[in-house]
Amino acid sequence: MSVGARFEGVGVTFGGRPVVEEAVFEVHPGERTAILGPNGGGKTTLIRVLLGLLAPDRGRVAFIEDGREIPRPRIGYLSQRSTLTADAPLSAFDLVTLTLAPASGFRRLGGVREEARVALTRAGLAADKQDLPVGRLSGGQRQRVLLARALAGAPPLLVLDEPDTALDAEGLATLRRLVAEEIAAGRTVVYVTHDSDAMGGADAVFHVDGRVSVGFAAHVHGAAP
């Protein structure tokens, strides 16, 4: 089943200053949802609340599957900036395997290894690069490793933080194709962006600038990536 998320009056304050006030909106299951807004408007704050990295001062996020509320599911996340340093000693394969190892449904090591290879290949990292230390990869290749980590294990919800600024042109083209594949498989994609068409369009667009307003969806579900 596809998983959705419902923001119920979410409010966040930093240092006494409200960053997001009474955010009320819904991410529908199996759709592409774009979150737009100016820098400092609260986009990343809402994403951190969605991921469970930040507890809101008010309200909550509920996750919905097949019409009923469920605990926070596993969420694949691609950050805006690479978190891999040039001196990282682990290989791309090791990093993706470690991401999958504690996940339910991957108890057998062989299954974890196979899924890690699949994710790295889907993300566009060549087979001869997958076992190299991350420090020997280029910046674009490292970002593909992070993309593989987000995709690995087919999480029901995929969150992308301004992927059109984090990836090179080739990587962005790969990601657009992958997003289309994830949606076709019934999974849900949320992405922060300055361009609602960045991931091949969106089913819903929300503008965040302290408060959340509904925007216009440039493309409907099923549009070509």
N, C-alpha and C positions, 0 to 999 in steps of 0.2 A: 504494500500500500504506500501511497505518497504521503509525505508529512508536510504540514503547514505550521505557521506560527502566528499567534495573535498577541499584539501589543495592547495591553489593557491599562491605559492611563499611566504610562511609564514616565517618570520624572527623575532627572539627575541633576544634582547640584555640586559644583566644585568651588571650594573656598567661599561658600556663601552666595555664589553666583549661579543662577539656574542656567544649565546648558541645554537641557531638553525639558519641555513642559508638556505634561498631559499628552504624550504620544499615544494615539489610538489608531491602529491600522492593522491590516491582516495580510500575511503572505500566504497566498493560496497554494495548496498542494499541487505539485507537478507543473508549476509555472515559473517563468522568468520574471523576477521582480527587481526593478532598478531603483536605487536610492540616490537622489541627486541633492546638491546643495552647495553653498559656499564653504570655503575653508573656515573651520571654527563653528560651523552651523549645527554640529551635533551628529553628523553621519557616523563617524567612527565610534562615538559614544553608544549609539544605538546598536551598532554591530557588536561591540564588547558586551553589551547586555544580552544580546541574542546568543552569543557564544558562552555566556556564563562566566565571563572574566570580570564583570563588574555588576555589583548588586545595585539596583536602582533605589533611590530614596523613596519613591512612591511607585505603586503599580507593579506589574509583573508581565512576563512573557509566558504564554501557555502554548504548548505544542499539541497539535491535533493530528490524529491519524484515523481515517475511516469514521469521522464524526465524533470521536471520543478523545479526551485529553490523555496524554501519555507523558512519562518522564522525558527530560531533555534527551533527544536522540544523539547518536554520534554525528558530528558535523565536520565536514571537510572544509578547511580554511586555507586560502591563499592570501598572505599578507601583502600589503602595498610595497614593502621594502624587503629585500632579501635578509634573512636572519642567519645565513651561512657565511662564515668568515673564511678568508683565504687559507687559514692554518687549521681548518677543521680536519681531523685525522681520519674520520670515517668515510667510507665510500658511499656513493649515492644509493647503492643496493642496501647497504647496512642501515642507512637512515630511514628508508622506506620500510624495511623489514621491522625495525624497532617501533615504527608507528603502528604497524599491524599486529605485532606480537601480543599486546594485552587486549586486543579487541575480541569480543565474543564472536564465535563462529570461525575462528582461525586457530583452533587449538593444536592442530597438526602443523609442525614446522614446515613440512613440504608444501602445504597449502599456502602458508605465509610467503614462502620464497617465490612460489609461482605467481601469486598475486602481485608481489613487489615488482617482478620482471614485467608483468603485464602493464602495471601502472607507469613504470618508467618508459616503456616503449610507447604507450599511448601519449605520454607527455612530450614525446619527440626527442628523448635522449638516446643517442646511438648505443648499440649493444657494447661496442668497444670502450665506451665511456662509463658504463654503469658500475664497474668495479674499481674505478680509479678513486683515489682520495678526492674529496670535494674540493680541496685546495688547489688541485690541478685542473679544475674545470673553469671555463670562462664564466663571466657574470650571467650571461644568458642561459648557459647550461645549468648553473646553480639554481636559477629561477625555475627551470624545468623540473629539477629535483623537488622543489617545494610544491610545484603543481602536481607531481606524481604523489607526493605525500597527501595532498588534499583529496585526490581521486581514489587512492588506494582503499580497497575494501568496499567500494560502492556505497559511501554514506548517503542516507536518504536526503540530506540537506547539504548543499555546497554553497559556501560564502566566499566571495571574491572581493577584495578591497582594492579598488581602482586598478584592476588588472591591465588596463590599457596604458598605464604609466609604468608598470613594473616589468612588462615584457617587451622584447623587440618585435619587429613586424612579423617575423616568421613565427615566433612564439604566440603572438596574439592571434594569428590566423589559425594556429593549432588549437588554441583555447576556444575560439569561436566554434570550431567544428566539434570539440569535445562537449561544449555546453549544449549544442544541438543534440548530440548523442545522449547526454544525461537526461535532457527533457524528454526525448523519445522513449527512454527507458522508464519514465514515470517519476524521475527524481525532481527535486525542487532546487532552484538556483536563485540566490540573492546576490546582487553585485552593486557595489558603491562606484559611482562613475560621475563624470561631467558630461557624458554623452550616452543617452538612453539607448542608442543604436549600437553601442560598442560590442555587445555580445550577440549581435544579430537581431536586435529588437527586444522588446519587453512586453509582457502581458499586462503589467501594472507598473506605474511610475509614481514614486512618492518624493516630494520635495521637503527637505529638512532644513530649517533655519530657526532653530529654537523650538519651533512647532512643526508638525507634520501636515502637509496638505497633499491632496491627490492631484497628480499630473495627468498628462495625456500619454497613452501607450501608443508609440509610433507603429508598432507591428503587433499583430495578434499572435496567439499561440499557434505554432505550426509554420510560421514564416520561415523563409529560407535563411540559413545562417550566413 
